[in-house]
Amino acid sequence: MDSLVQLAADPTAWAALATLVVMEVVLGIDNLIFISIITNKLPVEQQSRARRIGIGLALILRLALLGTVAYIVHLTQPVFEIFGKGLSWRDIILIAGGLFLLWKATKEIHHSLDPDPAEKTGGGASLGYAAAIGQILILDLVFSIDSIITAVGMTEHVPIMVIAVLAAVTVMLVAADPLSRFIAANPTVVMLALGFLIMIGMTLIAEGFGAHVPKGYVYTAMAFSAGVEVLNILGRRAKKAKRNAA
């Protein structure tokens, strides 16, 4: 308790907390986009529950990993070499997660351009509930490990990490349904979000092989693309309103 009081009175701890909360929220965006795209393929009555379960699993994984933070740090130690490049368990997990994202996003783009006959006729869901939760769990694990290692690199105080994780997951929980509805209501946004997932997948693979990609560049590109898409949506709405008024 005394240590918590000391942390609360330390301006440096507050600065670290604010920075870490922002970082965790930004890292959570990737997770949330994936969850939104996957759950939107479920029957309407299952979507909200699946999103809550997916985000709840993300919280459980992050808190569980914080409990083994001393072990997580060792995941960055090389375990073997490929072509002279040492790979750690973190690298392997990031590469595997990146490849999974590339596969999943490419598959979803293919289905968007050439839907299955069942989807064209409106028959049946395109994804099973258990399969959706399983895929969310895989990416939750990848993003959780990356999130915790980022947190460890920014502060040594576990209470600060816990508060930052809880704040980030709360933001994800609040934003999940509105984001999913927005994506579902704007089909072109789905393609943009899948493009984001491909970029995130490539970034994870690059990070796994030791090529550092500044997150600022990635999220600036995402923000710019999203801004252009918002202008397109507003333009389409203005044209539709003009046609209705004519």
N, C-alpha and C positions, 0 to 999 in steps of 0.2 A: 504493500500500500504506500509506504514511504517513497519508493522509487517512482510510483505513478504520480504522486504529488510533486516530486522533483521534476518529472517530465512536463507536467502541466505548467510549471513555473518557468520552464526553459524556452525562451523565444526561438532558439535553434530547432527544438523539437516541433514547435508549431509550424515553422517554415518547412521542415522536412515533411510534416503531415500534409500540408497544403499541396506541396509539389507532388507527393506520392499519390494523393487522391486524384489529382488531375491526370497523372500518368496512368493510374489504374482505370479511370473512366475512359481514357483514350484507347487503352488496350482492350477494354471491354466492348468497344464499338465493333471490332472485328467479330468477336464472339456473338454479339447481338444480331449482326447482319446475317450470319450463318443460321442462327436459331430462327430468325424471322422467315427466311426463305424456306427452310425445311418444314416448319410448322404450317406454313401457308398451303402446303400440299396435302395436309390432313383434312378430314371432314370438319366443317365449321365448328361443330359442338366439341371437338377435341383440341382445337388449336390453342385456346387460351390456357387450358390445363397443361398441355405439352410444353408451352413456353415457360410456365411457372416451374414445372419439373426440371426443364433444362437449365434455367437460371439457378434453381435451388441446388442442382448437382454442381454447378460452377462454384457456388458458395461453399458447399461441403468440401469439394476438392481443394479449394484454396485454403480453407481453414485447416484441413487435414495436413496439407503440405507445409503450412506454417508450423504445425506441431512437430514436423521432422525437418526443420529448417537446417539443422546442422548436417543432415544427410544430403539435403538438396544442394547445398554448396558444393559437395563433392561430385555432383553430377557434371560439373564443368571440367573435371580432370580427364585428360585423354585416356581412353581404354584400348585403342588400337590405331594404326595408321593406314591410310590409303593414299598411295602415290606421294608419300612423304608428308601428308597432312594428318595430324592427330585428331581423332574424333572422340568426343565425350558422349556420355549418354544423353545429355541435353541436346547436342548436335544431332544425334540420331533421331531423337524424338521430334525435333524441329523439322528435319528433312522428311521424316515419315508423315508428319502432319501437313507439311507443304505439298507433298505429293498427293495426299488424300484430298486436300482442297482443290488442287488442279484437276484431279479426276472428277470430283463431285461437281465443280463449277462447269467444266466442259460438258459433262453429261447433262446438266440442267439446261445449258445453252442449246444443246442438241434437241432436248425435249421441247424447249420453247419454240424452236424453229420448225420442228417436225414432230408434233405431239403423237402419242400412241393413239391407236383407234379408240380405245376405251375412254381416253381423255376427250377426244373430239366429240364423241357421242354423249359425254357427261356421265358415263357409267363408272362407278367405283372410284375410290381414292387412288391416287398415283403412288402413294407411299403408306406402308403399314405403320401403326402407332409404335410398336416395339422397334421397328427399323429406324424410325425417326429419332426416338430416344437414344438408341444405340449410337447413331451417327453424331448426335449432339454430345453424348458422353465422350466420344473419341476426341472431338475438337475441344471440349471443355478441358480435358486432360492436357492437351498441347498448350492451350492458351493459359491454363492455370500455372503450369511449370514456368512458362516464359514470364508470367506476371510475378510469381514469387521470386524468381531469380532477379528480376528488375528491382523488386522491393528490397531484397537483401543488399543489392548494390548501392541503394540510396540511404539506408538507415540500418543500424544494428539493433534497434529497439522493436521487439516483437509486438508490444501493444500498439505502436504506431502503424505497423503493417496490418494488424487486425482491423483497426478503425478504418484505414484506407480501403481495405478489401470490402468491409461492410458497406461503406459509403458508395463504392463503385457498383456493387451488386444491387444496392437499393436503387441507384440511377437506372441500371439495366432493367430492373423489375418495373419501374414506373414507365420507362420508355418503350418497353417491349410491345404492348398492344397497339399504341398509336403508330409506331414504326411499321409493324406488320400490316396494319390497315392501310397505311399510306402506300406501302409496296404493292399490296393486293389491288388497290384502286388505280394504280398507275403502272400498267404493264411495262412501259419503257424503263421504269425505275428498276424492275426486276433484272433486266439485261445489264443495267449500270451496276447494280449490286453484285451480280455474278462477275462482272469485270473487276470489281474491287476484290472479290475473293481470289481471282486468278492472280492479281497483283500481290495480295497478301501471301498467297501460297508461294509465289516466286521469292518474295522477301524472306519467308521462313526458310526456304531451301538455301538461299544465299547466306543467311545468318548461320545455318547449320554447317556450311562449308567455310565459315570464317570470314566471309565478305560482309563487313558491316554496312548496312543500309540505314542512313539517318532517318529515323521515324518522321521527322519533320517534313522531309521531302515527300514521303509516302502519303501522309495525311493532308499535306497541302494540295497534292494532286487530286486526292479524293474530294477535298472540299471544293476545289475549282470545278471538277466534273459535276459534282452535286449542284453547285451554283448554276452552271449552264443548263442542267436538266430542269431546275426550278424555273428558269426563264422560259424554257420550251413549254413546260406545263402551263405557265401563266399565259403564254402566247396562244396555246391551243384553246384555253378557256375563253380568252378574249374573242377569238374567231368564232367559237361556238355561241357565245352570247350575242355576237353581232348577227349571226345567221338566224338565231331565234327571234331577235328583235325585228329582222327584216320582214 
